[in-house]
């Protein structure tokens, strides 16, 4: 099976991944147990849970995006540094979706009068102090005139407050939020696609900075290009919208921008924004409940044979890194073409939390451009906590190498830049949630660190390097012994051993 064939549906993808998917036969409770498996074995296999307690005709998929090597395989690249180019290719050369007349996801149709979302969808609970079981497992798809004639994909958290309505919490300033504000008095038709083909899911998880990519017209087309084949879509049954034909479940309905719904009963009783617990957020702190827009459900459709429900992992970052890298690589290319070699985000930096940028100073006129880039990224990215710029000899995929550069190359008086205080932040970041009662999230400014060597002083920073690439170690050890000794090393020290850096 080719990659393009495998990415037509999640089911085909799981077959293609083979041993990288572990099937769980024993009963798993969606309350705490599914997410505990997901967390405890992060950076391991994907988990297909076949026996879901209380849901005999459902399965769960967990940790599909929990390992960077698997993400690279899904994107069809050999290394994380190449992942951003798949995203940029999709944005700049979308492959439009194709409409089909019939779809697997519409084999079963549950109309509004028979709806009971909790009976159909095995919604999960992450921690013991969550405010309940919430829906955060589907890609919201807005198409047609509502999306400027194209398509918009996003993950939004939802909380079902009744059998046919839910809250929908949209990121302020994002594309979906803009659509809702521009159509404030309208009911916007929308489908929510659970476990669609992986590139649709990845595109929905991603984020594109509006200042860098102001008009991404066709996000379904971006997903198609990333996957190598057009995404198949089908007319929704009850709203004037399109669903992803090869998804596992679809929620059909309307976003109602001018109506608000409390996300939890506790928040409604307290009538207080940002105080009642929700579920873990991307910053790895507990999230809080707010009043959010209303989503009216008109139908749920799904596959007949044990549809697969996506278990969100709120601590994982790998699905975000290609988009962070694509955003800021593109920005840097516009500021100083060819100056920036690579961009990434370490696991600890989280979604929107920070980036590491690798540059190569080629001539005297390049000196100082790293400061321009620091200022630009910190100014454009809402709530950006940390931006670090390093030289070409630093491996930005090894956080300890970045820390080494910060330790040995940073002048604390001149190389640490503070961002402008009083800017806009994120409500999920506790330090920025200054006045939750008013839904105001202020930001005291991020930290920019110039960990590059001054070009004029480069000779003083010559990096010690052992000639390991010129030594034949098989003179003393067998190939098996070499592999075993390498396996004993930590990831960073293995990098140091392979590179020869002191």
DRENVEX-202280 format. One record per residue (C-alpha): x, z, y; chain. Coordinates in pm, 1 decimal, padded with zeros to 6 digits, always signed. Example, Ala and Ser with C-alpha at 12.3 -4.5 7.8 and 13.67 -1.06 7.14 Angstrom:
% DRENVEX-202280
- xx; zz; yy; kette
- +01230.0; +00780.0; -00450.0; A
- +01367.0; +00714.0; -00106.0; A
% end
This chain:
% DRENVEX-202280
- xx; zz; yy; kette
- +00000.0; +00000.0; +00000.0; A
- +00139.3; -00093.9; +00342.3; A
- +00137.6; +00149.2; +00633.7; A
- -00127.5; -00061.4; +00808.3; A
- -00354.3; -00045.9; +00502.4; A
- -00292.9; +00326.3; +00459.3; A
- -00393.1; +00403.9; +00817.2; A
- -00735.3; +00238.4; +00789.2; A
- -00888.5; +00572.8; +00688.1; A
- -00783.0; +00932.1; +00628.0; A
- -00857.4; +00893.5; +00256.4; A
- -00621.7; +00598.3; +00223.4; A
- -00360.1; +00787.8; +00424.9; A
- -00371.1; +01090.0; +00194.1; A
- -00322.8; +00864.5; -00109.9; A
- -00029.0; +00693.4; +00063.4; A
- +00137.5; +01024.1; +00153.0; A
- +00144.5; +01116.3; -00217.3; A
- +00334.6; +01437.7; -00291.6; A
- +00341.6; +01526.5; +00076.8; A
- -00021.3; +01633.9; +00029.4; A
- -00090.0; +01946.8; -00174.3; A
- -00436.8; +01969.0; -00327.9; A
- -00584.6; +02319.1; -00326.3; A
- -00831.5; +02362.3; -00612.8; A
- -00926.5; +02728.6; -00566.2; A
- -01212.1; +02831.2; -00338.3; A
- -01112.7; +02858.5; +00029.8; A
- -01326.0; +03031.5; +00291.9; A
- -01335.4; +02849.3; +00627.7; A
- -01343.3; +03194.3; +00785.3; A
- -00977.3; +03304.3; +00818.6; A
- -00851.8; +03169.4; +00482.8; A
- -00823.3; +02798.5; +00572.1; A
- -00640.2; +02867.5; +00895.6; A
- -00416.6; +03129.2; +00730.2; A
- -00300.4; +02869.2; +00475.6; A
- -00242.2; +02628.9; +00761.9; A
- -00031.6; +02883.0; +00952.7; A
- +00163.7; +03042.1; +00667.9; A
- +00299.6; +02710.2; +00541.7; A
- +00347.4; +02526.5; +00869.1; A
- +00621.0; +02261.8; +00855.1; A
- +00528.6; +02209.3; +00491.2; A
- +00286.0; +01975.9; +00313.7; A
- -00056.0; +01869.7; +00429.5; A
- -00329.7; +02062.2; +00246.3; A
- -00643.4; +01904.4; +00101.3; A
- -00878.2; +02192.5; +00015.0; A
- -01126.4; +02067.5; -00242.8; A
- -01340.0; +02379.0; -00287.7; A
- -01483.2; +02511.8; +00039.7; A
- -01677.7; +02835.9; +00014.4; A
- -02039.2; +02776.5; +00120.3; A
- -01994.4; +02398.9; +00147.3; A
- -02000.2; +02238.7; -00199.9; A
- -02008.2; +01884.5; -00056.1; A
- -01717.9; +01924.3; +00185.9; A
- -01339.0; +01932.8; +00185.5; A
- -01085.5; +02051.9; +00441.6; A
- -00766.9; +01882.0; +00560.0; A
- -00505.1; +02107.1; +00716.7; A
- -00153.2; +02059.7; +00859.3; A
- -00165.1; +01679.1; +00860.1; A
- +00035.7; +01689.4; +01185.2; A
- +00229.4; +02005.7; +01103.0; A
- +00562.5; +01844.3; +01010.6; A
- +00763.2; +01611.0; +01233.1; A
- +00895.6; +01403.4; +00941.4; A
- +00536.6; +01330.3; +00836.7; A
- +00442.0; +01244.1; +01194.9; A
- +00731.0; +00997.7; +01205.0; A
- +00618.1; +00840.2; +00878.9; A
- +00262.7; +00806.5; +01008.4; A
- +00394.4; +00641.1; +01323.9; A
- +00626.6; +00416.9; +01124.3; A
- +00949.0; +00537.7; +01286.2; A
- +01265.8; +00690.9; +01142.2; A
- +01323.6; +00957.2; +01406.6; A
- +01124.0; +01154.8; +01660.3; A
- +01316.8; +00986.1; +01942.4; A
- +01140.9; +00658.5; +01855.2; A
- +00789.0; +00806.7; +01845.4; A
- +00738.3; +00773.0; +02221.9; A
- +00787.7; +00398.4; +02199.7; A
- +00489.8; +00367.8; +01963.5; A
- +00276.4; +00541.8; +02226.6; A
- +00410.5; +00326.2; +02509.7; A
- +00355.4; +00010.3; +02303.2; A
- -00005.7; +00112.6; +02241.9; A
- -00070.1; +00183.6; +02609.6; A
- +00084.7; -00140.3; +02732.8; A
- -00038.6; -00370.8; +02453.2; A
- -00368.5; -00236.4; +02314.5; A
- -00525.3; -00400.6; +02010.6; A
- -00902.8; -00403.5; +02077.9; A
- -01135.8; -00249.6; +01817.0; A
- -01368.4; -00460.1; +01605.8; A
- -01736.4; -00387.3; +01549.0; A
- -01875.9; -00371.7; +01195.0; A
- -02240.4; -00372.1; +01088.7; A
- -02223.2; -00089.1; +00833.7; A
- -01990.6; +00207.7; +00801.2; A
- -01900.7; +00475.2; +00543.8; A
- -01953.1; +00747.9; +00802.7; A
- -02321.8; +00656.3; +00829.9; A
- -02405.5; +00687.9; +00460.0; A
- -02595.8; +01009.8; +00540.4; A
- -02790.4; +01046.8; +00865.7; A
- -02928.8; +01386.0; +00973.8; A
- -03170.4; +01341.7; +01267.7; A
- -03216.2; +01591.3; +01548.2; A
- -03524.2; +01756.2; +01398.4; A
- -03330.0; +01852.0; +01083.9; A
- -03005.1; +01959.0; +01248.9; A
- -02816.2; +02274.4; +01156.8; A
- -02450.0; +02220.8; +01251.6; A
- -02327.0; +02537.5; +01079.7; A
- -02490.4; +02428.3; +00754.2; A
- -02327.1; +02084.2; +00766.8; A
- -01986.8; +02139.6; +00930.1; A
- -01747.2; +02395.0; +00772.7; A
- -01631.0; +02524.9; +01110.7; A
- -01334.5; +02760.2; +01088.5; A
- -01239.0; +03097.0; +01232.3; A
- -00870.4; +03140.4; +01317.0; A
- -00813.4; +03513.7; +01375.2; A
- -00999.0; +03837.2; +01324.6; A
- -01064.3; +03871.5; +01698.0; A
- -01199.9; +03519.7; +01755.5; A
- -01531.9; +03511.9; +01935.9; A
- -01687.3; +03324.7; +01643.8; A
- -01659.2; +02999.4; +01449.6; A
- -01609.4; +02707.6; +01684.7; A
- -01589.9; +02331.2; +01665.7; A
- -01260.8; +02177.0; +01773.5; A
- -01218.7; +01921.8; +01498.4; A
- -01337.5; +01587.9; +01633.1; A
- -01234.1; +01306.9; +01865.3; A
- -01485.1; +01251.7; +02143.6; A
- -01530.4; +00881.0; +02208.4; A
- -01686.3; +00748.8; +02531.2; A
- -01723.8; +00371.7; +02556.8; A
- -01884.9; +00093.5; +02757.7; A
- -01971.2; +00126.6; +03125.1; A
- -01906.8; +00500.9; +03109.8; A
- -01539.0; +00431.8; +03034.3; A
- -01501.2; +00139.6; +03272.7; A
- -01576.3; -00110.7; +02998.3; A
- -01311.0; +00029.2; +02765.4; A
- -01286.7; +00350.4; +02564.5; A
- -01174.2; +00709.5; +02615.5; A
- -01067.0; +00945.0; +02334.5; A
- -01014.8; +01321.8; +02358.0; A
- -01037.6; +01644.6; +02163.4; A
- -01265.1; +01894.2; +02341.5; A
- -01354.6; +02233.2; +02209.2; A
- -01725.3; +02288.3; +02148.8; A
- -01932.1; +02594.8; +02072.2; A
- -02272.4; +02542.2; +01913.8; A
- -02520.0; +02770.9; +02090.8; A
- -02824.8; +02622.5; +01919.5; A
- -02906.2; +02374.7; +01646.5; A
- -02909.5; +02079.8; +01885.0; A
- -02683.5; +02179.1; +02173.1; A
- -02333.9; +02307.2; +02236.9; A
- -02088.9; +02375.0; +02515.8; A
- -01815.0; +02117.3; +02573.3; A
- -01501.2; +02232.0; +02755.3; A
- -01323.8; +01937.9; +02919.7; A
- -00974.0; +01964.0; +03068.3; A
- -01007.6; +01965.0; +03449.8; A
- -00874.8; +01644.4; +03600.1; A
- -00853.4; +01463.1; +03266.2; A
- -01010.1; +01123.8; +03200.6; A
- -01323.2; +01271.4; +03039.2; A
- -01364.7; +01519.9; +03323.0; A
- -01339.8; +01234.0; +03573.2; A
- -01606.4; +01037.8; +03385.3; A
- -01833.7; +01343.7; +03386.8; A
- -01782.3; +01407.1; +03759.2; A
- -01847.3; +01043.1; +03848.4; A
- -02173.3; +01054.0; +03647.9; A
- -02276.0; +01406.8; +03738.4; A
- -02652.5; +01346.7; +03724.0; A
- -02643.1; +01124.8; +03415.1; A
- -02649.8; +01190.8; +03041.1; A
- -02335.7; +01030.0; +02901.6; A
- -02367.5; +00896.5; +02544.5; A
- -02081.5; +01009.8; +02324.1; A
- -01977.8; +01033.2; +01960.6; A
- -01754.0; +01303.2; +01813.9; A
- -01552.9; +01164.8; +01523.2; A
- -01420.7; +01409.6; +01263.7; A
- -01121.4; +01299.0; +01054.4; A
- -01107.3; +00938.2; +01175.1; A
- -00812.5; +00712.7; +01085.5; A
- -00496.8; +00907.2; +01179.7; A
- -00393.0; +00702.3; +01483.2; A
- -00738.2; +00754.5; +01639.1; A
- -00697.5; +01127.7; +01583.9; A
- -00344.0; +01122.8; +01725.6; A
- -00458.3; +00931.0; +02034.0; A
- -00739.3; +01181.8; +02084.7; A
- -00493.1; +01470.4; +02063.7; A
- -00251.7; +01309.7; +02307.4; A
- -00244.9; +01336.8; +02685.3; A
- -00152.7; +01083.6; +02950.0; A
- -00057.9; +01195.8; +03299.7; A
- -00296.6; +01021.8; +03540.0; A
- -00024.9; +00979.5; +03802.8; A
- +00193.2; +00791.2; +03554.7; A
- -00079.3; +00607.1; +03361.7; A
- -00375.3; +00598.6; +03603.0; A
- -00589.1; +00343.8; +03418.6; A
- -00561.9; +00340.1; +03040.8; A
- -00859.0; +00114.3; +02976.7; A
- -00886.0; +00110.7; +02598.7; A
- -00766.8; +00413.8; +02405.0; A
- -00923.4; +00280.8; +02084.5; A
- -00706.4; -00025.2; +02145.6; A
- -00401.9; +00198.2; +02189.3; A
- -00478.1; +00363.2; +01854.7; A
- -00517.1; +00020.8; +01695.0; A
- -00178.1; -00095.3; +01818.1; A
- -00013.2; +00229.4; +01704.5; A
- -00165.1; +00182.1; +01359.2; A
- -00096.3; -00190.4; +01335.0; A
- -00458.8; -00303.7; +01289.4; A
- -00780.0; -00294.8; +01496.1; A
- -00990.8; +00021.3; +01469.9; A
- -01329.4; -00050.7; +01313.3; A
- -01624.6; +00082.3; +01514.9; A
- -01998.1; +00086.9; +01451.3; A
- -02304.2; +00135.2; +01671.5; A
- -02422.5; +00495.0; +01672.4; A
- -02764.2; +00558.8; +01520.3; A
- -02925.8; +00756.4; +01804.2; A
- -02727.2; +00692.3; +02125.0; A
- -02589.0; +00386.3; +02300.4; A
- -02231.4; +00449.5; +02194.3; A
- -01984.6; +00357.9; +01923.3; A
- -01860.3; +00569.4; +01634.5; A
- -01538.4; +00521.6; +01437.4; A
- -01659.3; +00352.0; +01119.0; A
- -01406.7; +00513.9; +00884.2; A
- -01440.1; +00870.4; +01011.1; A
- -01570.2; +01142.0; +00777.5; A
- -01836.0; +01299.5; +01003.9; A
- -01979.3; +01192.7; +01341.3; A
- -02176.1; +01404.3; +01586.7; A
- -02388.6; +01185.6; +01813.3; A
- -02523.2; +01303.7; +02145.7; A
- -02495.2; +01325.8; +02522.1; A
- -02259.9; +01502.0; +02760.7; A
- -02477.2; +01656.5; +03036.0; A
- -02241.8; +01719.5; +03330.1; A
- -02491.8; +01893.0; +03559.4; A
- -02587.7; +02160.6; +03307.2; A
- -02369.7; +02454.6; +03203.2; A
- -02366.4; +02660.0; +02883.9; A
- -02178.7; +02983.0; +02811.2; A
- -01933.7; +02927.8; +02528.3; A
- -02017.3; +03252.5; +02345.3; A
- -02300.2; +03503.6; +02331.6; A
- -02060.8; +03779.0; +02438.5; A
- -01959.4; +03583.2; +02748.8; A
- -02324.1; +03515.2; +02831.7; A
- -02416.3; +03881.4; +02798.6; A
- -02127.0; +03982.6; +03021.9; A
- -02190.9; +03690.9; +03260.7; A
- -01816.2; +03689.0; +03312.6; A
- -01577.4; +03394.0; +03309.6; A
- -01255.9; +03421.6; +03110.8; A
- -01298.0; +03770.9; +02965.5; A
- -01466.9; +03733.0; +02623.9; A
- -01239.0; +03618.0; +02338.1; A
- -01260.2; +03261.4; +02212.6; A
- -00988.2; +03142.2; +01969.5; A
- -00608.8; +03097.8; +01996.1; A
- -00501.8; +02856.5; +02268.0; A
- -00212.2; +02612.7; +02292.8; A
- +00002.4; +02875.6; +02464.7; A
- -00032.9; +03084.0; +02144.5; A
- -00222.1; +03354.4; +02326.0; A
- -00588.4; +03428.3; +02265.4; A
- -00817.1; +03196.6; +02457.3; A
- -01113.2; +03311.7; +02661.5; A
- -01471.7; +03190.3; +02693.9; A
- -01618.1; +03021.5; +03001.8; A
- -01927.3; +02838.7; +03118.6; A
- -01878.9; +02476.4; +03024.1; A
- -02075.5; +02153.3; +03030.7; A
- -02367.2; +02104.8; +02791.5; A
- -02356.4; +01869.1; +02494.1; A
- -02693.3; +01764.3; +02347.7; A
- -02677.3; +01668.3; +01980.6; A
- -02905.9; +01387.4; +01863.3; A
- -02777.6; +01339.9; +01506.5; A
- -02497.7; +01409.6; +01262.8; A
- -02384.9; +01140.0; +01020.8; A
- -02131.6; +01167.5; +00741.2; A
- -01997.5; +01014.7; +00422.5; A
- -02193.4; +01078.9; +00105.2; A
- -01903.1; +01185.2; -00116.4; A
- -01742.3; +01512.9; -00004.7; A
- -01652.2; +01434.3; +00356.4; A
- -01326.0; +01584.1; +00484.0; A
- -01331.2; +01825.2; +00779.3; A
- -01023.5; +01866.0; +01001.2; A
- -00880.3; +02217.5; +01039.7; A
- -00723.2; +02239.9; +01387.2; A
- -00383.2; +02409.0; +01418.1; A
- -00349.5; +02554.3; +01765.4; A
- +00017.7; +02647.7; +01727.7; A
- +00146.3; +02306.4; +01622.4; A
- +00320.6; +02083.1; +01874.9; A
- +00438.9; +01776.8; +01685.7; A
- +00133.6; +01568.1; +01768.2; A
- +00194.0; +01633.9; +02139.7; A
- +00565.8; +01553.2; +02155.2; A
- +00533.2; +01170.4; +02142.0; A
- +00296.3; +01183.3; +02439.6; A
- +00505.9; +01428.6; +02641.3; A
- +00810.0; +01211.3; +02575.2; A
- +00623.7; +00888.0; +02659.8; A
- +00482.7; +01027.5; +02984.9; A
- +00807.4; +01157.0; +03127.4; A
- +01032.1; +00885.0; +02987.3; A
- +00811.4; +00632.4; +03165.3; A
- +00821.6; +00837.4; +03485.8; A
- +01201.3; +00861.9; +03472.8; A
- +01237.7; +00488.6; +03406.1; A
- +01041.6; +00420.2; +03722.9; A
- +01258.4; +00657.3; +03927.1; A
- +01598.4; +00554.6; +03787.2; A
- +01591.7; +00274.4; +03526.9; A
- +01842.3; +00328.1; +03246.7; A
- +01949.9; +00672.6; +03366.5; A
- +01741.1; +00872.5; +03118.8; A
- +01824.5; +00827.1; +02750.9; A
- +01557.7; +01043.2; +02588.5; A
- +01290.2; +01308.4; +02639.5; A
- +01147.3; +01564.9; +02398.4; A
- +00981.8; +01906.3; +02383.8; A
- +01106.7; +02184.4; +02153.6; A
- +00849.6; +02365.4; +01940.7; A
- +00859.3; +02674.4; +02162.7; A
- +00773.0; +02475.7; +02476.8; A
- +00418.5; +02404.5; +02356.5; A
- +00167.7; +02156.4; +02495.7; A
- +00241.4; +02090.1; +02864.3; A
- +00483.2; +02387.1; +02861.2; A
- +00814.0; +02211.5; +02915.1; A
- +01042.4; +01920.2; +02836.7; A
- +01411.7; +01851.6; +02783.3; A
- +01550.6; +01534.5; +02939.3; A
- +01876.3; +01369.1; +02834.0; A
- +02060.4; +01161.2; +03095.1; A
- +02381.9; +00963.8; +03118.7; A
- +02560.8; +00955.8; +03452.0; A
- +02722.7; +00613.5; +03472.2; A
- +02860.1; +00604.6; +03826.3; A
- +02892.1; +00821.7; +04134.8; A
- +02558.1; +00706.2; +04272.3; A
- +02385.8; +00859.4; +03966.9; A
- +02494.1; +01209.0; +04068.2; A
- +02191.8; +01394.3; +04197.7; A
- +01931.3; +01172.6; +04029.3; A
- +01881.5; +01448.9; +03773.3; A
- +01753.3; +01667.6; +04059.4; A
- +01509.6; +01398.7; +04171.3; A
- +01379.1; +01378.8; +03815.9; A
- +01346.4; +01756.9; +03789.2; A
- +01142.6; +01768.1; +04108.1; A
- +00922.2; +01475.1; +04006.2; A
- +00835.0; +01608.3; +03662.0; A
- +00768.1; +01958.4; +03792.9; A
- +00550.2; +01821.0; +04070.8; A
- +00343.1; +01578.0; +03864.5; A
- +00280.8; +01791.5; +03556.5; A
- +00020.1; +02058.7; +03617.5; A
- +00150.3; +02399.1; +03514.8; A
- +00488.9; +02270.3; +03391.3; A
- +00683.4; +02584.9; +03304.0; A
- +01033.9; +02454.7; +03234.5; A
- +01227.2; +02129.2; +03267.5; A
- +01587.4; +02112.4; +03145.5; A
- +01817.1; +01815.8; +03207.1; A
- +02127.5; +01773.6; +02988.6; A
- +02405.9; +01519.7; +02935.1; A
- +02430.4; +01254.3; +02665.0; A
- +02652.9; +01468.1; +02440.2; A
- +02381.3; +01732.4; +02395.5; A
- +02138.8; +01694.0; +02103.5; A
- +01799.6; +01755.4; +02263.0; A
- +01639.3; +01786.3; +01918.4; A
- +01849.1; +02097.4; +01850.2; A
- +01727.2; +02373.9; +02085.1; A
- +02044.5; +02575.9; +02026.7; A
- +02252.9; +02286.6; +02158.1; A
- +02035.6; +02285.0; +02470.1; A
- +02085.9; +02661.6; +02504.8; A
- +02461.6; +02608.0; +02465.9; A
- +02454.2; +02359.3; +02754.9; A
- +02252.1; +02602.5; +02966.1; A
- +02500.7; +02880.0; +02888.6; A
- +02815.8; +02682.7; +02966.0; A
- +02713.5; +02425.7; +03229.1; A
- +02469.1; +02598.3; +03464.4; A
- +02567.7; +02752.2; +03795.7; A
- +02298.1; +03016.3; +03857.3; A
- +02325.2; +02971.6; +04234.5; A
- +02293.7; +02594.4; +04251.3; A
- +02158.4; +02459.5; +03922.5; A
- +01834.2; +02656.0; +03889.9; A
- +01544.0; +02509.6; +04084.6; A
- +01214.4; +02687.6; +04141.1; A
- +00896.9; +02486.4; +04165.2; A
- +00651.2; +02518.7; +04451.6; A
- +00439.2; +02835.3; +04427.7; A
- +00063.1; +02828.9; +04469.3; A
- +00004.4; +02511.8; +04270.5; A
- -00256.9; +02448.8; +04005.3; A
- -00203.3; +02597.7; +03661.4; A
- -00386.2; +02626.0; +03328.0; A
- -00648.1; +02883.9; +03236.7; A
- -00508.3; +02914.0; +02884.0; A
- -00177.2; +03047.1; +03020.9; A
- -00221.7; +03422.4; +03086.9; A
- +00034.5; +03432.4; +03366.9; A
- -00159.2; +03160.9; +03549.9; A
- -00508.0; +03302.1; +03497.3; A
- -00514.8; +03492.1; +03827.5; A
- -00887.5; +03497.5; +03891.4; A
- -01080.2; +03399.7; +03579.9; A
- -01408.9; +03515.2; +03734.7; A
- -01377.8; +03222.0; +03973.9; A
- -01219.2; +02985.3; +03718.9; A
- -00909.2; +02970.1; +03938.1; A
- -00576.6; +02924.9; +03762.2; A
- -00286.3; +02945.8; +04004.0; A
- +00075.7; +02875.1; +03927.1; A
- +00387.0; +03034.2; +04077.2; A
- +00598.7; +02728.6; +04006.5; A
- +00806.0; +02623.4; +03709.5; A
- +01176.2; +02646.5; +03642.5; A
- +01402.8; +02343.6; +03666.8; A
- +01746.9; +02373.3; +03511.0; A
- +02021.4; +02122.8; +03577.9; A
- +02249.8; +02169.3; +03275.4; A
- +02448.9; +01853.1; +03338.9; A
- +02818.2; +01837.8; +03413.3; A
- +02914.0; +01716.4; +03763.4; A
- +03050.5; +01367.7; +03712.6; A
- +03363.9; +01445.9; +03912.5; A
- +03438.7; +01746.3; +03688.3; A
- +03371.0; +01584.9; +03353.4; A
- +03729.8; +01612.7; +03229.1; A
- +03705.3; +01991.4; +03250.4; A
- +03410.1; +01989.3; +03009.7; A
- +03564.8; +01788.3; +02726.0; A
- +03380.8; +01898.5; +02415.1; A
- +03594.9; +02011.7; +02121.4; A
- +03531.5; +01797.7; +01814.3; A
- +03677.0; +01811.3; +01464.4; A
- +03735.9; +01472.2; +01290.6; A
- +03484.6; +01539.6; +01011.3; A
- +03381.0; +01173.7; +01005.2; A
- +03735.6; +01073.5; +00906.7; A
- +03775.0; +01318.9; +00618.1; A
- +03678.7; +01230.5; +00259.6; A
- +03538.3; +01559.0; +00128.4; A
- +03492.3; +01414.0; -00221.0; A
- +03863.8; +01476.3; -00269.4; A
- +03772.5; +01841.8; -00320.1; A
- +03395.8; +01849.9; -00392.3; A
- +03146.7; +01645.1; -00590.1; A
- +02855.9; +01471.7; -00412.6; A
- +02622.5; +01730.1; -00565.2; A
- +02833.6; +02017.8; -00436.1; A
- +02837.8; +01866.1; -00089.6; A
- +02456.7; +01831.6; -00089.7; A
- +02413.6; +02189.3; -00210.9; A
- +02648.8; +02328.6; +00054.6; A
- +02477.2; +02127.0; +00327.4; A
- +02139.7; +02259.3; +00209.9; A
- +02266.3; +02615.2; +00261.7; A
- +02332.2; +02550.8; +00631.2; A
- +02082.3; +02622.5; +00906.8; A
- +01953.8; +02309.4; +01078.6; A
- +02166.9; +02362.0; +01389.0; A
- +02488.1; +02439.5; +01204.1; A
- +02427.9; +02140.2; +00980.6; A
- +02413.0; +01928.4; +01295.1; A
- +02736.1; +02089.5; +01416.4; A
- +02902.6; +02026.1; +01081.2; A
- +02788.3; +01664.3; +01066.3; A
- +02893.0; +01594.1; +01425.5; A
- +03218.1; +01793.4; +01416.6; A
- +03139.4; +01976.8; +01738.9; A
- +03318.4; +02311.7; +01763.2; A
% end
